Amino acid sequence: MSLEGPVLLLGCGKMGGALLAGWLDRGLPGAQVTVIEPQAAAVADFTARGVGHVGSAEQLPGDLRPKVVLLAVKPQMMGEALPPLARLAGPETVFLSIAAGKTVDSLTALLMPEAAVVRAMPNTPAAVGRGMSVLYANARVDARQRALCAELMTAAGETAWIEDEALMDPVTALSGGGPAYVFLLIEVLAKAGIAAGLPAELAERLARVTVAGSGELVHRSDLSPATLRENVTSPGGTTLEALKVLMAEDGLQPLAAATRVQAVLSEAGLEAKVREFPQSTRTAEEAAAAIGCDVAQIAKSLIFKGATSGRSVLVVASGANRVAERKVAALIGEPLEKADAAFVREMTGYAIGGVPPVGHEVAPITVIDEELLRLTEIWAAAGTPNAVFALTPDALMKVTLGLKGDIKKGGTACRAMAEAKKTAKTGAGKSGSKTSGAKTAAAKRTVKKRAPAKAAPPRDIARETLDAALRLAATRSWADIALAEIAEEAGLKLSEIYAIYPTKGAILAAFSRRIDGLVLAEDMEGLEDSPARDRLFDVMMRRFDELEPYRDAVGNILADLWSDPVSALGGLPQLSRSMGWMLEAASVPTEGWRGLLRVQGLVGIYLATLRVWLRDDSADKSKTMAQLDAYLRRIETLSERFGRRDLSQDAA
């Protein structure tokens, strides 16, 4: 690698260090690079190779005019780290940023309006030089600077340019999140090998090398992935038969289910570990026997169907209790229907007997048995009929965002009434004397006295809290609003909203589900025979219509989330679930790897279009419609080019 002029590297963490190592390995002289890094230990190996090092930008000479300044610090550090660099910019200096979520405009605002800025999005395989980096440049970047930035990023792997910065969102969803999907595949394959009797070390090695080799093959081959797969799974061949075994009910699917539950728990920040047993844990009694705990500690997950909404209703009850469906119905505001096995599988992604309280395909309405919350440790199913995990009641509330209540059949009120009736019956059975009659009358009066007065309709705390939060968000920054303020606005105690919304992120998730429900309540009348792209366009525009009353709140919330990638990432799972439902509403399948890519692609399209919608002051939302249509057409064109039945044709 041969570059003219000095290179300045801000930050030498994992990605910055990987890029620097790649430059040096490709022949860039160490003396040509200076690293700004407060931790000297992070650059010790590089200074030994001639790389310069300073602890802060203020230590750099004032006449230094680097050709490239690569920005490799965390996004939240940009506000403090970038302004001191502006004085070093010369007419030929280009700033190259690899910070996730930081737009070109936000970077120029921290540097100077006339700065030449390139934004790059590498993924984790860049650490070994096998990554994929997508770059976007503002109008001030010339051809020479583009070539220079591309050459620097080739140290991380391959590069590609986009001309629309909004596409960085779907790039992040596919390329940035893609390695995680592959790592999960390796994990599942290794577990399948272990389950088939292979030693753990050999099973993991086979999985690693197989996936790595398959990736290299598809990378080098001119054939499509589908053709390569078909070449391996010929009819009647051993590979096809092996796949049938792996995908059978007792093969890869339960292993994948347990792995999926573990991933959800880890993503939620819980330290819970899935435990698998050789014996069945399908029933509460079987699970308690296998674990060695009391049956009351088993949190059994029961799925019902909302009779009005058709939504999945998850009831998490103590294994020692029977569920009073009428009590659950009173809590959620609609009667319940029994759910058949097909509905359970469709809504949760799991079979009856192994349904966990987390990681469902479709976010359910969740109700928690209050008796579980009095225990110190509880156990729940982990996706299969022989896998469980332990957690605390607080963790259960946090990860499910459920409503808690007395849902036990034959609770305290029922016992009191039964006792009163028993007293009355005893009195009536004695002699017919006046004394006996008086006792009977007294018993009847006791029953009447104990009968509870007709209760006022319960407050819908979840709805009132959400409405209050949105009212406040419409007036000021979401980051500045405390949960206590939301409770005060709703006329509630903080303790009342805690059980439903333990975090502000939970409130945002509920808002997303509210919009989902409003969109899904409408039908596709007149569009049933339209192309998938048209159906999806209609569904997404409905979503923007439903968001319209909350425009100010959405704008303030997103402004904070876009500047806080940690919180934004925390909301991605719910956003992915919402986009999955939008695809389903348009009759576009969401199952399998293709379905996963469709969901993530729509997440990117939605986020990009959302920015346009926030600035769209036209009465008919023509700008929003034009932008959404352009994105969907682009995806359709790519689908046709690669021969995929995603949006180019009706997906069957």
N, C-alpha and C positions, 0 to 999 in steps of 0.2 A: 504494500500500500504506500503510495507516494502522494502527499498532500503539500500544497504550498501554504506557508504561514502557520502560526500557532493555533493550537486547539485547546479550549478551556473546558474542563469537565466539572460541573457543579454537582457534587454528591458522588460517593463511591460505595454505594450499597450493592445489593446483589446484581441488579440489572446494570447499573453504571459500571461496576467492576467487571462484569462479564463482557460488556462492550469494549472497555479499555484493554482487557486481556486479548480480545480478538484483534484489536488494532495493532498491538505490539507483536502478536504472533504473525500478522500479515506483513510485518516489516516497517510499520510506522516507527520512526525514531522516538525513544522515550523523551528526549530533550524537547521534542516538539509539543508535548502535552503538559499542561499544568492542572492539577486537581485542587479544587476547593473543598476541603473536608475537615471538620473540626476534630474528628477522631484519627489521630496519627496512625494508630494500629491498623486501620482499615486500608491504608495505602502503603504500608511498610514493604510489601512484596513488590510493589510497582516502583517505589522510589529506588529500590535496589537495581531496577532496570533503567534508571535514568530519568524517570518521570518527576517533574517538579511538584511541589506540594506547599500549599498555604492553608492556614486555618480559617481564614475569612477573606472575602473579596476586598476588604479595606487594606490588606497586606500586599495586594498586587500593585505593580508600578503603574502610575497614571498614564504612561504613554503606551501601554500594552494595547494592541488592536488585534484581537484574535479573529481568525477567519470564521471559526465556528465556536459557539458556546452551547454545549450540550447540557440541558437541564434535566438532572436525574435525581432530584430530591422529591420527597413526598408532597402530594398536592397541597396539604395543609400548611406546608412550610414555604410555599411560593411567595406569599404575601410579604414575608420578611426577607427572603433570600434574593428576590429578583431586583428590586429597586437599586441596590448598590452596583449592579452590573451594567446599568444603562450608560454610565460614564465611559465604559470601555468600548462601546459600540462605534465602529468606524463605518465608512460607506460600503465596505465589502463584508461586514459582519452579518452572519445569519444565526438566529437563535433556534436550536433544535430541541424540542421538548418531548420527553417520553412520559410525562405525568398524566395519569388517567383522569379523565373528566375535565381537564383544563382546556377551554376553547382558545382559539387563536386570539379572539377579541379580549378575553380575560388576561392573556399573557401580555399583549401590547399595552393594556391599561396599566400593568405593573411595570413595564419597561418604558416605552415611549410610543406614541401613536405611529411614528414612521418606521418602527422596527420591522425587519424582515424576519418572519417567524414560520417555522415548519413544525407541525405537530405529527408525532409518530406514535403508533400503537403496536409495540411488540408483544409477543406472548411468552409464556414461561420457557418453552423449548429454546428460546434465544440464549439461555444460560449455557447451552452446549453448542451454539452455533447452528441450530436446526429450527429456528423460529420463523415466524412470518410477521413482517412489519408492514403496516399500511400507513402511508404518509399523506399529509395534506399541507399545502403551502398557501400563504396569503398572497395578495397581488404584488407585494413588494419583493418577493423572492424571484430572482432571475434564473435562467437556465443553468448557469454555472453553479449557482448555489444549490439548486435542486439536485444536480449530479453529485455535488460534494456530500450532501446529506444522505443521498441514496448509497453512496460508497461507504460512508461510515456505518450505516445500518446493515450493510451486507455482512458485517462481522457477526451479526446475530442470526443470519439466515437469509431468506428471500425477502424481496421488497415489492410493493405495488403502490401506485398512486391513485388517489381519488380526487375528484374535482368539486365535490360537494361535501362540506364538513359534516353535515347532518348524517352522512352515512357512517360516521365513526361509531354511532350507537349500535347499529347492527353488526359492524365489524367487531366491536367489543363483545357482543353477545355470542357471535360464532367463533371468532379466532381467539378471543380472550378467554371465554369459558370453555371452548372445545377441549383443551387438554384435560380438564376435570372429568369430562365425560369419558375420555379414553382411559384415564387412570381408574375410573370406576369399572370399566369393562375389564381391565386387567385384574382388578381385585375380585370381580365376580368369577372370571375364568379360573383364577387360582383356587378359589373356594370350591368351585365345581370339581376341579381335579383332586383336591383333598378329600372331598366327599366321595369320590370314586375310588379312593384308596391310595392315591399317590402321596409320597412324602411331601411335606409342606414346602421344603426348599426346592424340590424338583418341580412341583406344581407352579410355584411362583416364577421360577426361571422359564418354564415352558410358556407361561402366560406373557411374561415380559418380552421374550424373544419373538414369540409368535406375532404379537401386536406390532412390535417394532419392525419386524421383517415384512409384515403385511403392509404397514405404512410405507416402507421403502419401495415395495413392489408397486403399489398404487401410484406412488410419486413418480416412478420411472416409466411406468407403462402408459401406452397410448389408449388402452382399453378403459372403459368406464368401470367404476366400482361394482356396479350391478353385473356386468359381464364377467368380471373376475370372480365374483361370488358364484355365479352360475357355472363357471368352469370347474369350480371345486366341488360343488354339490350336484353332481350329475345324478339323474334318476336311478334309483336302485343301488347307488354307491354307498360305501361305508361311511363317508362323511355325512351324507344326508341322514342315514340311520342314526349316526351319533348325535346329530343335531336334534333329531326327534327325541332321543333319550334325554338330552340336556334340557329341552324345552317341555318335557313332560311335567305333570303336576308335582312329581317328587324329584325333579332334576334341577335345572338352572333357575327356574322361576322362583321357588322359595328362597334359594340362596340370594338371588337378586333382591327379593323383597326384604330380607333381613338386612342386607347391605344398604338398601335404600333407607330403611328406618334409622340405621346407624348414622348415615350421612345427614339426615334431617336433625337428629339429636345433636350432632357435632356442629351443624350450621347454626343451631339455636344457642350454642355456647354451653350446652350441658355436658357434664363429664360421664353421663350414663353410658354403659357398655352393654351391648346385646349379648345375652347368654343363650346358647343352644343346648338342648338336652336330648338324649337318645330316646326318652319316653315322651308321650304326648303331654302337652300343656294346654290342650284345646278348651277344657272346662276349668272353671275356677277351682274346683276340687282337685283336678289333676295337676294344675299349676302349683297349687299350695303344697301338694305332696312332693312334687319334684324339687321345689325350692326349699321346702322345710319351713314355711311360714304359716301364719294363720290365714284361713280362707278370706277373712275380712280385709286382708291386705292386698288381695288381688283386685286390680282395677279392670273390670271387664268392660269391653267396648261393644255397645249394642247400637245397631243402625236401624233407624226408622225413616219413614218418608213423610214430609210435611204434607198434609192432606190438601192444603190450599196452595202453597208455593211449589210443591213437588221437589223441594230441596232435601238434601240428605241431612238427617238429624242424628248427631252422635251423642249417645248417653253413656257417660263413664260412671259406672256404679260399683259399689263395694261388692265383692264376690259373695258376701253373706246376705245381701239384700235382694229382694225382688223389686222391680221398678213399677211404680204407679204411673201409668201412661197419662192419666188425667192431670197429674201434678206437673209432668213435663210439658204437656200441652198448655197449661196455664202460664208456665214460665215463658214459653216462646210465642204465645199468642195465636196458636193454630192447633187443630187436632192432629193426631198422628195416625199413620197407616203402617201396617206391617210391610217390611221391605223383603223382597225375594232375593235369592242368591245372585241373580243377574244384576239387580239394582245395586246390591252391596259391592259387587266386583266393579261395576261401572263407576260408582261414586268414589270408592276408596282405592281401587287398584289391588285389593287383597281379597282372599277368600274368607268366608265365615269360619271362625275358629282361630283365626290368626290376625284379626283386624286390630291394628294399633291405634292409639289415640292421636297419632301424628302422621304427617306425610301422605294425606289423602289426595287423590287425583283432583277432587273438587272440594274446596273448603266447606266444611259442614257447619250447621248451627250446633254448637256444643253445649251440653248441660252436664255439670259435675255433681255427683252425689256429695252432699255436704259432710256426710259421715267419713268419707275418705280424707277430708281435710283435717280431721282430728288425729290422724296417725302420723308417725314420724317417717315411715318408709312404706312405699307401695310398689307393686309390681304390675306391669302391663305387658300385653302381647306385643311382639316385635315383628309382625308380618307373616309368620308361619305358625303352624300348630305345635311347634316344639321350640319356640324362641321367645324370650322375655327380656325385659330390662327393668332395673330398679330406678326409682326417682323419688323425690320428696313431693308432698302435696303442693308446695309453693311452685316447684318446677312444673308440675302438671298444669297449674293455672296459667303460668307464664307461657308455656309452649302451645296450649290449646286456646287461650283467650276465652275460656268457657264461662257460662253463667253457673253459679252455684246455687243449690237449693235443696230443700227436703223433698226427695223424689222416691223415698222408700215406701213401699206398699205397707199400710198399717203403721203409720207414724204416730207421733205423740197425741195428736188430736183424735185419731181413730181409737187409740187405746183408752183415752179419757171417756169417750162416748160409750165404748163397750163396757167400761167399768160402771158407768152410770146406769146403763140398761140392765146390767147384771144386778145392781142394787134394787132397781125397780121390780125386777122379776122375782127376787127373793122375798120382797115384802108382799107381793101379790099372792105368793104361794102359802102364806100363813093363814090362820083362822080368820073367818069373816067378821071378826069383832070390830068395834069402832076403832080400837087401838090399831088393829091390823090395817083397817081402811085408812087411818090417818098416816100410818107409815108408808102405805102405797102412794097416797097423795103426795107425801113429802118427797118420796123417791122420784115421782113424776116431776114435781117442782124442781128437784135437783137436776134432773135431765134437762128440763127446759132452761134452767138457770145457766147450765154449763154450755148449752148450745151457743156457738159463737155468733155474734151479730154479723149481719151481712157486710162483708168487707168492701171497702171502696176499691175500685179498679186499681190494680198495682201500677205504679209509675213505670214507664218504659225508660229505665235509667240509661240503657245503651243508646237509644235514639236521642234522648234529651242531651246526653253528654256530647254525642257527635255533633248535634246541631249547634250546641254552645261553642264547641271547638271551631267549627266552620265560621261562625259569626265573628269570633275573635280573629281568626286567621285572615278574614277579609279586611281587617283594619290595620294589621301590622305584621311584622316579621314573625314567622312561625317559630323560629329559634328563640324568640324572646318571650314566648308564651309558656307559662308554667302550668303543670297539671292542677295546682291549687287554684289558679285563675279560672281554668275551665270549669272546675267544680263550683266555684262561686258564681260564675256566669249561668250555670245550669240550675243553681239553687240547691245544690247537693253537697253532702259532706265528701271530703276527699276519700274517706274509707269506703263510701258507697260506689265510687267509680273504680277503685283499685282492683276489685275482683273481676271487673269486666275489661278495663283498660289499664293494665299495669304499666304501660309505657305510652308515650305519644305515638310511637310507631304502630302500636295496636290500634290507635284511633285512625291513623291513615289507612291501615289495612281494612278497617270497618267501612271507611268511606269508599274505598275501591269496591268492596263487596256490595255496598248500596247501589253504586252506579251499575255494577254487573247485573243486579236484580232488575233494575229499571229497564236496561237494554234487553235482557232476556225475556221480559214480560211481553214484548211485542213479537208479532209473528212475521214471517217472510212472505206474506201474501203478495202475489204478483211477481215474485222473484225466484220462485222455485225452479224454473227452467232456465234461469240466467246463468252465465258463466260464474265460476267460483270467485273470480276477481270482483265482479259486479256485486255479488252477494256480500263479500267481505267489505267492500267500499260502503255499502248501505249500512252494515252493522256498525262500522267504525264511526260513520257520520252520526248515527244515532247516539253513540257514546259521547261525542262532542256536544250534541244537543242536550243530553242529560247533564253534562258538566256546566252548561251555560249559566245556570243560576249561581254557581259557585266560582265563577271566573276569577274574581278578585282573590278569593281564598286560595284557589289553585295556583295563581301566579305567585303569591307570597310563599306558599309552601315549596313550590319548585325552585324558586330563587334560592332558598336556603339549602335544599337538597343538592342542587347542582354545585354548590360551593362546599358541600360536606359529603364526600364520597363514601364515608363509612356508613352514615345514615342512609344514603341512597342505596348502597349495596344491601342493607338490611331490608329494604322494601322490595327488592327484586323478586323474591319468591312469590309474594302475593301478586305482584304485577304480572309475573309469568302465568300464575293461575288464572288471572283475569283475562289475559290475552288468549289463553287456551280456551276459555269459554266463548270469547268472541269468535274464534275459529269454528268452534262447535256450532255456534248460532248460525254461521254461514255454511254449515255442512261441510267443513273442511276438516279431515281427520287429524287428530293430534297424537295418535299412538305411535310407538316405536321411535327409532332414531330420526326418521324424516319428520315425524310429528314434533319431536323436540326442537328440531331446527326451524320448523315453521313457527313454533311458539316464540323462540328466541328472536327470529327475524321480525316477527310482528311487534315484539317489545321494542326493537330498535326503530321500526317505522312509526310506532305510536309516539315514542318520546320525541322523535324528530318533528313529527307533525304537530305535536302538542305545543312546541315552541312557536310554530307559525300561527296556530289557533289563538294563542295568547296575544299575538300582535294583530290579529285579523279583525279590523273594525268594520268590515263590509256587512251589510244587512243579511245577505244570503250566504255568508261564509265562503265566498267564491275562492278566496286565497287558500283557505284550508282544504277545500275540495280539490283544487288544482294540485296542491302539494301531495295530498294523500293519493290522488290518482296517479301522479307521476311516480311515486314510490312503488305502488302496486304494479304499474305497468313495467317498471324496471325489473321487479322480481319475476313477473310473468315472462319477460324477454329472456332472463337468465334461465328460467325453468325450461323454456323451449329450446334454448341453445344446448342445454345439457340433457335434453330428452327426459325431463322429469315431469311427473303428473302432479305438480303442486298447485299452481294457480293457472297454468297454461291450459289445463283441461279440468273438467269436473273430477275431483278426486273421489274414487269409489271406496 
